[in-house]
Amino acid sequence: MENIPQRETLFCDLSAFVRPLMISAVGAGGKTSTLFWLAKLFRQAGRRVLITTTTNMFLPAEQCPVMLCRDPAQLPAAFFQQPLAACFSRWLPEAGKVRGFTPETIDALAAREDCDVILVEADGAHGFAIKAPDEHEPCIPQTSHCVIAVTGGGMLGQSVRPDNVHRWPAFSRITGAAPEDTLDFSMLLRLVRHPQGLFKGVPPGCRRVWLLNQISQNEKFPAPLFSAALEHGEADVVWLGAVQETPAITRRLVR
């Protein structure tokens, strides 16, 4: 397992040398934070970044131009020349969030090739750190080049229950967990590897990154623990770290 990988290494994990690049984030435990960390990474590399969603998400915490529109593919090209921008379909005042677009709409936007990077929040979790996808989830644009599946590592060692896991019936069915069972690595591994689990609906040929977020730099995980997530191709790369800290990713394992 490689410790504290360089930015160029992470770019390889993301298939980040195509243009326009589309990365979709699914799962729970830090999707929005992950997208804004990636936005910063790409901006530092001189890429122009657009953030959007196929579900609902909170408005960007940092300052960036925000556009509300029915069809982003109809926006003038000048809008996409900014270093960082966000685009959504409408504001939802009762939820304090913005609503995004259908995956097909975002695919059409990517076809215009006006953006360098499109970052998509493609799943909802209602603030939970762990989830399993429901029948209609996730909502991944088919032209995504990379999907990052996020799990909240801070839940490891804690009991799982219907009140702290989003989509508990699906999670229980996929992992075999019963209420008050302890979340351990083997349970997360079942969630990652199951066809209806974290990487459900990922387009063929898409790069798959499993991000175990909210992991302290001091926590030690032997590399063999992660080999099972990689050996059959459910994931191409495993990242461990905490995207709101520096460095964000402290360890990395590649198939």
ZAMARGU-4260 file (C-alpha; in steps of 0.2 Angstrom, whole numbers, plus 5000, padded with zeros to 4 digits):
<rodrens>
0) 5000/5000/5000 | 5007/5017/4995 | 5008/5030/5008 | 5003/5049/5004 | 5002/5048/4985
5) 5006/5063/4974 | 4993/5072/4965 | 4999/5065/4948 | 4996/5048/4955 | 4978/5052/4960
10) 4975/5060/4943 | 4980/5043/4935 | 4967/5034/4947 | 4953/5046/4940 | 4957/5044/4922
15) 4960/5063/4923 | 4969/5065/4906 | 4953/5065/4895 | 4943/5080/4891 | 4930/5084/4896
20) 4932/5073/4911 | 4917/5068/4921 | 4918/5061/4939 | 4903/5055/4948 | 4902/5052/4967
25) 4891/5040/4975 | 4889/5032/4992 | 4889/5041/5009 | 4901/5049/5021 | 4908/5064/5012
30) 4903/5065/4994 | 4901/5084/4993 | 4917/5087/5003 | 4926/5075/4991 | 4919/5084/4975
35) 4926/5101/4982 | 4942/5094/4987 | 4944/5087/4969 | 4938/5104/4962 | 4953/5112/4972
40) 4965/5099/4965 | 4959/5102/4947 | 4960/5121/4948 | 4977/5120/4955 | 4981/5110/4939
45) 4974/5124/4928 | 4958/5115/4924 | 4941/5123/4923 | 4928/5114/4934 | 4909/5113/4934
50) 4900/5105/4949 | 4882/5099/4948 | 4871/5084/4954 | 4858/5072/4948 | 4850/5072/4965
55) 4849/5086/4978 | 4864/5094/4987 | 4868/5109/4998 | 4875/5124/4989 | 4894/5126/4987
60) 4901/5132/5004 | 4915/5141/4995 | 4912/5156/4984 | 4909/5151/4966 | 4897/5157/4952
65) 4880/5147/4953 | 4868/5146/4939 | 4850/5140/4940 | 4843/5134/4923 | 4832/5121/4915
70) 4846/5115/4903 | 4864/5118/4906 | 4868/5112/4888 | 4860/5128/4882 | 4871/5140/4892
75) 4883/5151/4883 | 4901/5144/4882 | 4907/5159/4892 | 4899/5152/4908 | 4911/5137/4907
80) 4927/5148/4905 | 4927/5151/4924 | 4940/5142/4935 | 4925/5135/4946 | 4906/5136/4943
85) 4891/5126/4949 | 4875/5123/4939 | 4858/5117/4946 | 4840/5116/4940 | 4832/5125/4955
90) 4832/5130/4973 | 4823/5120/4986 | 4820/5132/5000 | 4811/5119/5011 | 4826/5108/5011
95) 4839/5121/5010 | 4847/5112/4995 | 4847/5114/4976 | 4841/5101/4963 | 4851/5095/4949
100) 4848/5087/4932 | 4844/5070/4925 | 4860/5060/4920 | 4855/5062/4902 | 4855/5081/4903
105) 4872/5080/4910 | 4878/5068/4897 | 4872/5081/4884 | 4881/5095/4892 | 4897/5084/4892
110) 4895/5082/4873 | 4897/5101/4871 | 4915/5099/4877 | 4915/5116/4885 | 4920/5110/4902
115) 4937/5103/4907 | 4930/5094/4922 | 4912/5090/4927 | 4910/5084/4945 | 4893/5076/4949
120) 4885/5071/4965 | 4876/5056/4959 | 4868/5049/4975 | 4859/5055/4990 | 4862/5050/5008
125) 4853/5062/5019 | 4868/5066/5029 | 4872/5048/5034 | 4889/5040/5034 | 4884/5023/5027
130) 4871/5018/5014 | 4866/5005/5001 | 4858/5011/4985 | 4839/5009/4983 | 4831/5002/4967
135) 4831/5019/4959 | 4849/5024/4964 | 4862/5029/4960 | 4859/5041/4946 | 4876/5041/4936
140) 4878/5049/4919 | 4883/5036/4907 | 4898/5046/4900 | 4906/5046/4917 | 4924/5042/4916
145) 4926/5038/4934 | 4915/5034/4949 | 4921/5037/4967 | 4911/5027/4979 | 4912/5035/4997
150) 4910/5026/5013 | 4912/5034/5030 | 4926/5026/5039 | 4922/5035/5055 | 4908/5022/5057
155) 4920/5007/5059 | 4918/4999/5075 | 4901/5006/5079 | 4885/4997/5079 | 4874/4999/5063
160) 4855/5001/5065 | 4840/5008/5054 | 4843/5025/5062 | 4861/5027/5057 | 4862/5018/5040
165) 4853/5026/5025 | 4842/5013/5015 | 4844/5000/5030 | 4833/4987/5021 | 4845/4986/5006
170) 4860/4988/5017 | 4855/4973/5028 | 4850/4962/5013 | 4867/4966/5004 | 4878/4964/5019
175) 4869/4952/5030 | 4869/4964/5044 | 4857/4964/5059 | 4853/4979/5070 | 4867/4982/5083
180) 4880/4972/5073 | 4897/4981/5073 | 4902/4988/5056 | 4919/4980/5052 | 4929/4979/5036
185) 4921/4963/5030 | 4904/4971/5031 | 4910/4986/5020 | 4918/4974/5008 | 4902/4965/5005
190) 4894/4982/5002 | 4908/4986/4989 | 4908/4969/4980 | 4889/4966/4979 | 4882/4969/4962
195) 4868/4979/4970 | 4881/4988/4982 | 4891/5003/4981 | 4896/5002/4962 | 4879/4998/4956
200) 4875/5005/4939 | 4893/5010/4935 | 4895/5012/4916 | 4905/4999/4908 | 4924/5004/4906
205) 4922/5017/4920 | 4936/5019/4932 | 4931/5013/4950 | 4938/5021/4965 | 4933/5016/4983
210) 4936/5030/4995 | 4936/5025/5013 | 4934/5043/5020 | 4936/5050/5038 | 4950/5039/5042
215) 4964/5046/5053 | 4981/5046/5047 | 4986/5036/5063 | 4975/5021/5059 | 4983/5006/5052
220) 4975/4994/5039 | 4986/4980/5032 | 4985/4980/5013 | 4979/4962/5012 | 4962/4968/5020
225) 4959/4978/5004 | 4965/4965/4991 | 4948/4956/4990 | 4940/4973/4985 | 4952/4973/4970
230) 4955/4955/4965 | 4939/4953/4956 | 4938/4970/4948 | 4924/4978/4959 | 4936/4992/4962
235) 4951/4998/4953 | 4959/5008/4967 | 4956/5010/4986 | 4959/5027/4994 | 4960/5029/5012
240) 4960/5047/5020 | 4950/5061/5026 | 4946/5074/5012 | 4944/5088/5024 | 4961/5086/5030
245) 4979/5089/5023 | 4984/5078/5015 | 4967/5071/5010 | 4972/5054/5004 | 4986/5046/5015
250) 4986/5028/5008 | 4982/5020/4991 | 4981/5002/4984 | 4979/4998/4966 | 4974/4982/4957
</rodrens>
